Amino acid sequence: MDGDINPFKYCSALKSLGYLMILLVFAIVGVSYYAVVILGWGRLLLRGGPRSFLSLFILVVFHILLILLMWSYFMVVFQGPGYVPENWGPVLQENREETTSTVQQDYADLEASSSAWSASDGGERIAVIRYCNHCQNGKPPRCHHCSVCRRCVLKMDHHCVWVVNCVGAQNYKFFLLFLLYTFLETVLDTLVLLPSIIKLFGKSKNHFSSPGNIAINFLAFVLNLAFSISLLCFLVMHASLLLSNTTTIEVYEKKKAVQWKYDLGWRNNFEQVFGKQKALWFFPMYSKDDLDNIPALHGICFPVRGEDEEP
């Protein structure tokens, strides 16, 4: 009888938890919307007067952030992180067919250069291909096996229960935008709900129309305050990882390296995730030019810097 216990086989249960987290996200959005728009600034806008202009501004910003937030959220939920093609192997120079496409040529060069190499006794470099025993397939650079998805994920950062998906090469930008817009939305909600909370604990007797509305406003304020503080920490952490071209999983590996080979300077590191089209940096989408000309966006291969190069 095999007495080995594999705790990772229970990780797939996190998917079920993830679907509950999606419902929780919609519940938090709904409570915040009801408190800010229905009970608060929407009523002030309908009343007119000097404060109606401020109400209009707040509601416009609120809805713009909400649209961008939900757009980014749906993209990171439904866009796969990128998975290893079947029977994957690095494209080496001697096996590569001649092509007139500069993009394909560069893509193959980067794939070969970012693979692991070791020297044989004769000094000849031999490609070392990592192999996943679970998927029975080769593993490209920066690829890791997810015990929840039960698949190898390209440039895996982590598995996020809030989106029921892995965060990897092909949806990392969407995840970062989701963090950013959620942080901005929660900060806005906290600030615009603050006056009503001050009234609640002040001497004013005319708080709201019912105890239920008081509870909703208080709950929305506490939730948005808590999420804004926690998201600030996540944003700072991921901004540091983004600018150094590191994933959450690679943090420990990077500590052991003398210099991180994927760190090409903050500008190049940023463009490997967000693309070069500045007009699309703040939207969860890529231009065709970026997808065609930045191999790192596909997650199979990545440019590396030489040992003597500075980032």
C-alpha positions in Angstrom: 0.0 0.0 0.0 1.3 3.4 -0.9 1.6 5.5 2.3 2.7 8.7 0.6 0.3 11.6 1.2 0.0 14.2 -1.5 -1.6 17.3 0.0 -1.7 19.1 -3.4 -4.4 16.9 -4.7 -6.8 18.8 -2.5 -5.8 22.2 -4.0 -8.4 21.8 -6.7 -11.0 22.4 -4.0 -9.9 26.1 -4.1 -11.7 26.4 -7.4 -15.0 25.9 -5.6 -14.0 28.6 -3.1 -13.1 30.9 -6.0 -16.7 30.8 -7.4 -17.9 32.0 -4.0 -15.2 34.8 -4.1 -16.7 36.0 -7.4 -20.1 36.3 -5.8 -18.4 38.1 -2.9 -16.9 40.6 -5.4 -20.3 41.3 -6.9 -21.8 41.7 -3.4 -19.2 44.2 -2.4 -19.6 46.2 -5.6 -23.4 46.1 -5.1 -23.2 47.3 -1.5 -20.8 50.1 -2.5 -22.9 51.2 -5.4 -26.1 51.3 -3.3 -24.4 53.3 -0.6 -22.6 55.8 -2.8 -25.0 56.3 -5.7 -28.5 55.4 -4.4 -28.3 56.5 -0.8 -25.7 59.2 -1.1 -24.5 61.3 -4.0 -27.3 60.3 -6.4 -29.9 61.9 -4.1 -27.8 65.0 -3.8 -27.6 65.3 -7.6 -31.4 65.1 -7.9 -31.9 67.7 -5.3 -30.0 70.3 -7.3 -28.3 73.3 -5.8 -24.6 74.1 -5.4 -23.6 70.5 -4.4 -25.1 69.0 -7.5 -21.9 69.9 -9.6 -19.7 68.1 -7.0 -22.2 65.2 -7.0 -22.1 64.9 -10.8 -18.3 64.9 -10.8 -18.1 62.2 -8.1 -20.7 60.0 -9.9 -18.9 60.3 -13.3 -15.5 59.4 -11.8 -17.2 56.6 -9.8 -18.8 55.0 -12.9 -15.7 55.4 -15.0 -13.6 53.6 -12.4 -16.3 51.0 -11.9 -16.4 50.2 -15.7 -12.6 49.9 -15.9 -12.6 47.8 -12.8 -15.2 45.3 -14.0 -13.7 45.2 -17.5 -10.3 44.3 -16.1 -11.9 41.8 -13.7 -13.8 40.0 -16.4 -10.6 39.9 -18.6 -8.5 38.3 -15.8 -11.3 35.9 -15.0 -11.9 34.7 -18.6 -8.5 35.2 -20.2 -6.2 32.3 -19.6 -2.7 32.9 -18.2 -1.2 31.0 -21.1 -0.5 27.3 -21.1 2.3 25.2 -22.6 1.6 23.8 -26.0 1.5 20.1 -26.4 4.9 18.4 -27.0 6.7 21.8 -26.5 10.4 22.0 -27.0 12.8 24.9 -27.6 13.4 25.9 -31.2 17.1 25.5 -31.8 19.0 27.1 -34.6 19.8 23.9 -36.4 16.1 22.8 -36.4 14.7 26.2 -37.4 13.3 26.6 -40.9 14.4 29.6 -42.9 11.8 32.4 -42.8 11.6 35.9 -44.1 9.7 37.1 -41.1 11.8 39.2 -38.8 9.3 38.7 -35.9 9.5 34.9 -36.2 13.2 35.0 -36.4 13.6 37.1 -33.3 11.0 35.0 -31.5 12.9 31.8 -32.1 16.2 33.5 -31.1 14.8 34.6 -27.8 13.3 31.2 -27.1 16.7 29.5 -27.6 18.6 32.2 -25.7 16.2 32.0 -22.7 16.4 28.3 -22.3 18.7 26.7 -19.7 22.1 25.7 -20.9 24.8 23.5 -19.5 28.3 22.7 -20.8 29.4 19.2 -21.8 32.8 17.9 -21.2 33.9 19.1 -24.6 32.8 22.6 -23.9 29.8 22.4 -26.2 26.6 24.0 -24.8 23.6 21.7 -24.6 20.1 22.9 -24.0 18.6 21.6 -20.8 14.9 21.3 -21.1 12.9 21.2 -17.9 10.1 18.6 -17.8 6.8 18.4 -15.9 6.0 14.9 -14.6 2.4 16.0 -14.1 1.7 17.3 -17.6 4.2 14.9 -19.3 5.5 17.9 -21.3 8.4 20.2 -21.5 8.5 23.4 -19.5 9.5 26.7 -21.0 11.5 29.2 -19.0 9.6 30.8 -16.1 6.9 28.2 -16.4 5.5 26.5 -13.3 2.9 23.8 -12.6 -0.3 25.0 -10.8 -1.7 22.4 -8.4 -5.1 24.0 -8.6 -5.5 24.3 -12.4 -3.4 21.1 -12.8 -1.6 22.6 -15.7 1.7 24.3 -16.4 1.2 28.0 -16.6 3.5 30.3 -18.6 5.4 32.9 -16.5 3.1 31.9 -13.5 2.8 34.6 -10.8 0.2 32.9 -8.5 -3.2 31.3 -8.5 -5.7 33.9 -7.4 -8.9 32.6 -5.7 -10.6 36.0 -6.3 -10.6 35.4 -10.0 -10.7 31.6 -10.1 -7.8 31.6 -12.4 -4.0 31.6 -12.5 -2.2 34.9 -13.1 0.4 34.4 -15.8 2.0 35.9 -18.9 -1.1 36.5 -20.8 -3.3 38.0 -18.1 -0.9 39.7 -15.7 -1.6 43.1 -17.2 -5.3 42.6 -16.6 -4.7 41.6 -13.0 -2.5 44.6 -12.3 -5.2 46.9 -13.8 -7.8 45.2 -11.7 -5.8 45.9 -8.6 -5.2 49.5 -9.6 -8.8 50.4 -10.5 -10.1 48.5 -7.4 -7.8 50.5 -5.2 -8.8 53.8 -6.8 -12.5 52.9 -6.5 -12.2 51.9 -2.9 -10.3 55.0 -2.0 -13.0 57.1 -3.7 -15.8 55.3 -2.0 -14.1 55.7 1.4 -13.7 59.4 1.0 -17.2 60.1 -0.3 -18.8 58.0 2.4 -16.7 59.6 5.2 -19.1 62.6 5.7 -22.1 60.3 6.3 -20.0 58.2 8.8 -19.0 61.4 10.6 -22.7 62.4 10.8 -23.5 58.9 12.1 -21.2 59.3 15.1 -21.9 63.1 15.5 -24.6 65.0 17.2 -26.9 65.2 14.1 -30.2 63.4 14.6 -31.1 63.2 10.9 -28.7 60.4 9.8 -30.6 58.4 7.2 -34.2 57.3 6.6 -33.8 53.9 8.3 -31.5 51.8 10.4 -31.0 49.5 7.4 -29.5 52.4 5.4 -27.3 53.3 8.3 -26.0 49.7 8.3 -25.4 49.7 4.6 -23.4 52.9 4.7 -21.4 51.7 7.6 -20.7 48.3 6.0 -19.7 49.9 2.7 -17.4 52.3 4.4 -15.6 49.6 6.5 -15.3 47.3 3.5 -13.9 50.0 1.2 -11.5 51.3 3.9 -10.2 47.8 4.6 -9.7 46.9 0.9 -8.1 50.2 0.1 -5.4 49.6 2.8 -4.7 46.0 1.8 -4.7 46.8 -1.9 -2.2 49.5 -1.4 0.2 46.9 0.0 -0.4 44.6 -3.0 0.0 47.4 -5.5 3.4 48.4 -4.0 4.6 44.8 -4.0 3.5 44.1 -7.6 4.9 47.5 -8.8 8.3 46.4 -7.5 7.9 43.0 -9.1 6.8 44.5 -12.4 9.7 47.0 -12.6 12.3 44.3 -11.8 10.7 41.7 -14.2 10.0 39.2 -11.4 7.1 37.1 -10.6 5.9 36.2 -7.1 7.2 32.7 -7.5 10.6 33.9 -8.7 11.3 36.2 -5.7 13.2 33.4 -3.8 15.0 32.3 -7.0 16.0 35.9 -7.7 17.6 36.2 -4.2 20.0 33.4 -5.0 21.1 34.9 -8.3 24.0 37.3 -8.5 22.0 39.3 -11.1 18.5 38.7 -12.4 18.9 37.8 -16.0 15.4 38.9 -17.0 15.8 42.5 -15.6 16.3 44.6 -18.7 15.7 48.0 -17.0 12.4 49.3 -15.7 11.2 50.6 -19.1 11.7 47.3 -20.9 10.3 45.3 -18.0 7.2 47.5 -18.0 6.7 47.1 -21.8 7.0 43.3 -21.5 3.7 43.4 -19.5 1.9 46.5 -20.7 3.1 46.7 -24.3 4.6 49.7 -26.1 1.3 51.3 -27.2 0.9 54.0 -24.5 -2.7 54.7 -25.5 -3.6 51.1 -24.3 -1.6 51.0 -21.1 -4.6 51.7 -18.9 -7.0 49.4 -20.8 -7.2 45.6 -20.4 -6.2 45.0 -24.1 -3.2 44.8 -26.4 -2.6 46.2 -29.9 -1.9 43.7 -32.7 1.6 45.3 -33.1 2.5 44.6 -29.5 1.3 41.0 -29.8 3.3 40.5 -33.0 6.5 42.2 -31.8 6.8 41.4 -28.1 7.3 37.7 -27.6 7.2 38.0 -23.8 3.5 38.7 -24.0 2.9 35.2 -25.2 4.9 33.7 -22.3 7.0 31.2 -24.2 10.3 33.0 -24.4 11.9 36.0 -22.9 14.9 38.2 -23.7 17.8 38.1 -21.2 20.7 40.4 -20.6 24.3 39.3 -20.7 26.4 38.8 -17.6 28.2 42.2 -18.1 25.1 44.2 -19.1 23.6 46.7 -16.7 19.8 46.9 -16.5 
